[in-house]
């Protein structure tokens, strides 16, 4: 069954403070490889793209050029969230089979798409890869959820919220995954001991960063620790500097594989929501780091869904002191790092690639059709 699939996302071109672009790029490309006709839609002048251009200047040009070169086959159509929106949607969706709408779209856009469902006869799926179903559920009531044919939830905990809390009939656990055409091991010399890629954001993990990144780094001033990310306030930058951490700012996601390759150990420091009510949901960085063969050390999170092999694919430490001890051990043991990296890579390639998810999505669509 070959389908005409439309994906509405905040942005695919820009990944500035927008990790959802990572998975959606790979998913769209692999759906195309399966023979489906895929069209991607994003708002002209999206928040992420605007901030990329505003804050990164020349780097933004490089990042956009990298994206265009790596994803030549993706067809992206821009729309304006103004009076021209209804006509644009009618022209684009008149022959659509399936429309996938990511949760980071404006309610007026989402609801305008849903208003065309009955007339054009397409299926509509809501794609949620955020914690607000748990942390700010009231915001989701701005969407006409009852008009969706189903929800793609990026973890079992989120699936249960939509099923039990919002009363959605069709909800599937649909994890993110690694685009292994982009993320794979690179053989190169190490120039850093420890790497963390992540945004400071809205103080959602300030405590975790202090305990698992800043304090261990300050205790080992001889260690080269590198951080990439955006939206770091001045006090955060000062904390990194005082701990001897080198802050390198924004990194286009397509350059992340090289950064992982140049680092002996990578860190995963999830936000508090993913260690409490949404325990069991790994963010996209876990999949990508393991796809690069990185030796990954995590602050506490519980793999309740059995996606990986904790202790083999990555190391999870309970507190800051354990982080210090584990880093000391791994940075001295090349064989241990190699073994963990190879194990994580194997799990990704066997279970968690964007092609795996493209196949799962096709199965979901066939289930709906039946």
C-alpha positions as CSV (number, residue, x, y, z in Angstrom):
1,X,0.0,0.0,0.0
2,X,1.6,3.2,-1.2
3,X,0.3,6.3,0.6
4,X,0.2,10.1,0.2
5,X,1.5,11.1,3.7
6,X,1.7,14.7,4.9
7,X,3.7,15.7,7.9
8,X,3.0,19.0,9.7
9,X,5.9,19.9,12.0
10,X,7.2,23.0,13.7
11,X,10.2,22.8,11.5
12,X,12.3,20.2,9.7
13,X,14.9,22.7,8.4
14,X,15.9,24.0,11.8
15,X,17.0,22.0,14.8
16,X,17.8,25.0,17.0
17,X,16.2,24.1,20.4
18,X,14.1,21.7,18.5
19,X,15.1,18.1,18.9
20,X,11.9,16.9,17.3
21,X,13.3,17.8,13.9
22,X,15.9,15.0,14.3
23,X,13.5,12.1,14.3
24,X,11.0,13.6,11.9
25,X,13.7,14.1,9.3
26,X,14.7,10.5,9.4
27,X,11.1,9.2,9.6
28,X,10.1,11.2,6.5
29,X,13.1,10.1,4.5
30,X,12.5,6.4,5.4
31,X,8.8,6.6,4.6
32,X,9.9,7.8,1.2
33,X,12.3,4.9,0.8
34,X,9.3,2.6,1.4
35,X,7.6,4.1,-1.6
36,X,5.2,6.5,0.0
37,X,4.8,10.0,-1.3
38,X,5.7,12.3,1.6
39,X,5.2,16.0,1.9
40,X,6.5,18.0,4.9
41,X,4.9,21.3,5.9
42,X,6.2,24.0,8.2
43,X,5.3,27.5,9.0
44,X,7.3,30.2,7.3
45,X,9.4,32.0,9.9
46,X,8.9,29.4,12.6
47,X,10.3,30.1,16.1
48,X,13.1,27.7,15.8
49,X,14.2,28.8,12.4
50,X,13.9,32.5,13.3
51,X,16.1,31.9,16.4
52,X,18.6,29.9,14.4
53,X,19.1,32.8,12.0
54,X,19.0,35.5,14.7
55,X,21.4,33.9,17.2
56,X,23.8,31.9,15.0
57,X,24.2,34.1,12.0
58,X,26.8,32.6,9.7
59,X,26.4,29.2,11.4
60,X,22.8,29.2,10.5
61,X,23.7,29.3,6.8
62,X,26.0,26.3,7.3
63,X,23.3,24.4,9.2
64,X,20.7,25.0,6.6
65,X,23.0,24.1,3.8
66,X,24.0,20.9,5.6
67,X,20.3,20.0,6.0
68,X,19.6,20.6,2.3
69,X,22.5,18.5,1.2
70,X,21.7,15.6,3.6
71,X,18.0,15.5,2.9
72,X,17.8,16.3,-0.8
73,X,14.7,14.1,-1.3
74,X,12.5,15.8,1.4
75,X,9.8,18.0,-0.1
76,X,9.0,20.9,2.2
77,X,6.1,23.2,1.7
78,X,5.8,26.5,3.7
79,X,2.6,28.0,4.9
80,X,1.7,31.3,6.5
81,X,-0.4,31.3,9.6
82,X,-2.7,34.1,8.3
83,X,-5.7,34.5,6.0
84,X,-4.0,32.4,3.3
85,X,-3.9,29.3,5.5
86,X,-7.3,27.7,4.6
87,X,-6.7,28.0,0.8
88,X,-3.2,26.5,1.2
89,X,-4.4,23.6,3.2
90,X,-7.2,22.8,0.7
91,X,-4.7,22.8,-2.2
92,X,-2.2,20.6,-0.3
93,X,-4.6,18.1,1.3
94,X,-7.2,17.5,-1.3
95,X,-5.7,14.0,-2.2
96,X,-4.0,13.2,1.1
97,X,-4.3,9.7,2.6
98,X,-2.8,10.4,6.0
99,X,-1.9,13.6,7.8
100,X,0.5,13.4,10.7
101,X,0.4,16.5,12.9
102,X,3.1,17.1,15.5
103,X,2.1,18.6,18.8
104,X,4.3,21.6,18.3
105,X,1.9,23.3,15.9
106,X,-0.3,26.2,16.6
107,X,-3.9,25.2,17.6
108,X,-5.4,27.2,14.7
109,X,-3.2,25.3,12.2
110,X,-4.1,21.9,13.8
111,X,-7.8,22.6,14.0
112,X,-7.9,24.0,10.4
113,X,-6.4,20.8,9.1
114,X,-8.9,18.7,11.1
115,X,-11.8,20.8,9.7
116,X,-11.0,19.3,6.3
117,X,-11.0,15.7,7.4
118,X,-14.6,14.8,6.7
119,X,-14.6,16.6,3.3
120,X,-11.3,15.1,2.0
121,X,-11.5,11.8,3.7
122,X,-7.9,11.5,5.0
123,X,-6.8,10.0,8.3
124,X,-5.3,12.3,10.9
125,X,-2.7,11.2,13.6
126,X,-1.5,13.4,16.4
127,X,2.2,13.0,17.1
128,X,3.3,13.8,20.7
129,X,7.0,13.9,21.7
130,X,6.8,16.2,24.7
131,X,6.1,16.1,28.4
132,X,3.2,18.5,28.5
133,X,0.5,15.8,28.4
134,X,1.9,15.1,31.9
135,X,3.1,18.5,33.0
136,X,0.6,20.9,31.4
137,X,-2.3,18.8,30.1
138,X,-4.7,21.7,29.9
139,X,-2.7,23.1,26.9
140,X,-3.7,20.1,24.8
141,X,-7.4,20.9,25.1
142,X,-6.8,23.7,22.6
143,X,-6.6,21.0,20.0
144,X,-9.8,19.3,18.7
145,X,-8.4,15.9,19.9
146,X,-11.7,14.1,19.3
147,X,-11.3,14.6,15.6
148,X,-8.1,12.7,15.4
149,X,-8.1,9.1,14.3
150,X,-5.4,8.3,16.8
151,X,-2.4,9.4,18.7
152,X,1.3,8.5,18.3
153,X,2.7,8.8,21.8
154,X,6.5,8.7,22.3
155,X,6.3,6.5,25.4
156,X,4.0,4.2,27.2
157,X,3.4,6.7,30.0
158,X,2.2,9.3,27.5
159,X,0.0,6.7,25.7
160,X,-1.8,6.0,29.0
161,X,-2.4,9.7,29.6
162,X,-4.1,10.0,26.2
163,X,-6.0,6.7,26.7
164,X,-7.1,7.1,30.3
165,X,-7.0,10.9,30.8
166,X,-8.2,12.2,27.5
167,X,-10.3,9.2,26.5
168,X,-8.7,8.7,23.1
169,X,-9.7,5.4,21.6
170,X,-6.7,4.7,19.3
171,X,-3.3,5.5,20.9
172,X,0.0,3.8,20.0
173,X,3.3,3.9,21.8
174,X,5.6,5.2,19.0
175,X,9.1,5.9,20.3
176,X,11.6,8.1,18.6
177,X,14.6,6.4,17.0
178,X,17.9,7.1,15.3
179,X,18.4,8.0,11.7
180,X,21.3,5.7,11.1
181,X,22.0,7.2,7.7
182,X,23.0,10.3,9.6
183,X,24.1,8.8,12.9
184,X,26.8,6.1,12.8
185,X,30.3,5.5,14.3
186,X,33.2,7.6,13.0
187,X,36.7,6.5,13.5
188,X,38.8,9.4,14.7
189,X,41.1,10.5,17.6
190,X,39.6,11.6,20.9
191,X,40.0,15.3,21.7
192,X,37.6,15.5,24.7
193,X,37.0,13.3,27.7
194,X,33.4,14.0,28.4
195,X,30.7,15.4,26.1
196,X,27.2,16.7,26.8
197,X,24.9,17.9,24.1
198,X,21.7,19.6,25.4
199,X,20.0,22.8,26.0
200,X,19.7,24.6,29.4
201,X,16.1,25.5,28.5
202,X,13.7,26.6,31.2
203,X,15.4,25.4,34.3
204,X,13.8,22.0,33.8
205,X,17.1,20.2,34.8
206,X,19.2,22.7,36.6
207,X,19.6,20.5,39.6
208,X,20.6,17.5,37.4
209,X,23.2,19.6,35.5
210,X,24.7,20.8,38.8
211,X,24.9,17.3,40.3
212,X,25.9,15.2,37.3
213,X,27.8,17.6,35.1
214,X,29.1,20.6,36.9
215,X,30.2,19.1,40.2
216,X,32.0,16.1,38.7
217,X,33.8,18.4,36.3
218,X,34.9,20.8,39.0
219,X,36.3,17.8,41.0
220,X,38.5,16.8,38.0
221,X,40.0,20.0,36.6
222,X,42.5,18.0,34.5
223,X,39.6,16.5,32.5
224,X,38.4,18.1,29.2
225,X,34.7,18.5,29.3
226,X,32.8,19.9,26.4
227,X,29.2,21.2,26.3
228,X,27.0,22.1,23.3
229,X,23.6,23.6,23.5
230,X,21.6,26.9,23.4
231,X,19.6,29.1,25.8
232,X,22.2,29.1,28.6
233,X,21.7,32.1,30.8
234,X,24.7,34.1,32.1
235,X,24.7,32.4,35.5
236,X,24.8,29.0,33.8
237,X,27.7,30.0,31.6
238,X,29.5,31.2,34.6
239,X,28.9,27.9,36.4
240,X,30.3,26.0,33.5
241,X,33.4,28.2,33.3
242,X,34.1,28.0,37.0
243,X,34.0,24.2,36.7
244,X,36.5,24.2,33.8
245,X,33.9,23.2,31.3
246,X,34.3,24.4,27.7
247,X,31.0,25.7,26.3
248,X,30.8,25.6,22.5
249,X,27.3,26.8,21.9
250,X,25.0,25.6,19.2
251,X,25.9,22.5,17.2
252,X,23.9,21.6,14.1
253,X,22.6,18.1,14.7
254,X,24.3,16.8,11.5
255,X,27.6,17.6,13.2
256,X,26.8,15.7,16.4
257,X,28.2,12.3,15.1
258,X,31.6,13.9,14.8
259,X,31.3,15.4,18.3
260,X,30.4,12.0,19.7
261,X,33.3,10.4,17.9
262,X,35.8,12.9,19.3
263,X,34.7,12.3,22.9
264,X,35.6,9.3,25.1
265,X,32.3,9.4,27.1
266,X,29.0,11.1,26.4
267,X,26.4,12.0,29.0
268,X,22.6,11.8,29.0
269,X,20.9,14.1,31.6
270,X,17.2,13.9,31.3
271,X,14.8,16.5,32.5
272,X,13.0,15.8,35.7
273,X,9.7,14.9,33.9
274,X,11.4,11.9,32.4
275,X,12.6,10.6,35.7
276,X,9.2,11.0,37.5
277,X,5.8,10.7,35.9
278,X,7.2,9.9,32.4
279,X,9.9,7.5,33.6
280,X,10.9,5.1,30.8
281,X,10.9,7.6,27.9
282,X,14.4,8.3,26.5
283,X,14.8,11.4,24.5
284,X,16.2,11.4,20.9
285,X,19.8,12.0,22.2
286,X,19.9,8.5,23.7
287,X,19.1,6.9,20.4
288,X,21.5,9.1,18.5
289,X,24.4,8.7,20.9
290,X,24.1,4.9,20.9
291,X,23.8,4.9,17.1
292,X,27.2,6.6,17.0
293,X,28.7,3.9,19.2
294,X,29.2,6.4,22.0
295,X,30.0,5.3,25.6
296,X,26.9,6.7,27.3
297,X,26.6,7.5,31.0
298,X,23.2,8.6,32.3
299,X,21.8,10.3,35.3
300,X,18.9,8.4,36.8
301,X,16.1,7.2,34.5
302,X,14.3,3.9,34.5
303,X,13.9,2.0,31.2
304,X,10.5,0.6,32.2
305,X,9.7,-0.4,28.6
306,X,12.8,-2.5,28.1
307,X,14.0,-0.6,25.1
308,X,17.7,-1.2,25.9
309,X,20.0,-3.3,28.1
310,X,20.9,-1.0,31.0
311,X,24.4,-1.8,32.2
312,X,25.4,-3.1,28.8
313,X,24.1,-0.5,26.3
314,X,24.7,2.4,28.7
315,X,25.6,3.0,32.3
316,X,23.1,4.6,34.7
317,X,24.4,6.2,37.9
318,X,22.2,7.0,41.0
319,X,23.9,10.3,42.1
320,X,26.7,12.7,41.6
321,X,29.3,10.8,43.5
322,X,28.6,7.7,41.5
323,X,29.0,9.8,38.3
324,X,32.4,10.9,39.5
325,X,33.5,7.3,40.2
326,X,32.1,6.0,36.9
327,X,33.8,8.6,34.8
328,X,37.1,7.9,36.5
329,X,36.7,4.2,35.8
330,X,35.6,4.5,32.1
331,X,38.2,7.1,31.2
332,X,40.9,4.7,32.2
333,X,39.4,1.6,30.6
334,X,39.4,1.6,26.8
335,X,38.0,-1.9,26.6
336,X,35.0,-1.2,28.8
337,X,34.2,1.9,26.8
338,X,34.4,-0.1,23.5
339,X,32.2,-2.9,24.8
340,X,29.5,-0.5,25.9
341,X,29.6,1.4,22.6
342,X,29.3,-1.7,20.6
343,X,26.5,-3.1,22.7
344,X,24.4,0.1,22.4
345,X,25.1,0.3,18.6
346,X,23.8,-3.3,18.2
347,X,20.6,-2.6,20.1
348,X,19.9,0.5,18.0
349,X,20.4,-1.2,14.7
350,X,18.3,-4.2,15.7
351,X,15.4,-2.3,17.2
352,X,15.5,1.5,17.1
353,X,16.1,3.0,13.6
354,X,13.9,5.5,11.9
355,X,13.2,2.7,9.3
356,X,11.8,0.5,12.1
357,X,9.4,3.4,13.0
358,X,8.5,4.0,9.4
359,X,7.5,0.3,9.2
360,X,5.6,0.6,12.4
361,X,3.7,3.7,11.2
362,X,2.7,1.9,8.0
363,X,1.3,-1.0,10.1
364,X,-0.6,1.5,12.3
365,X,-2.1,3.1,9.2
366,X,-3.1,-0.3,7.8
367,X,-4.7,-1.1,11.2
368,X,-6.8,2.1,11.0
369,X,-7.9,1.3,7.5
370,X,-9.0,-2.2,8.5
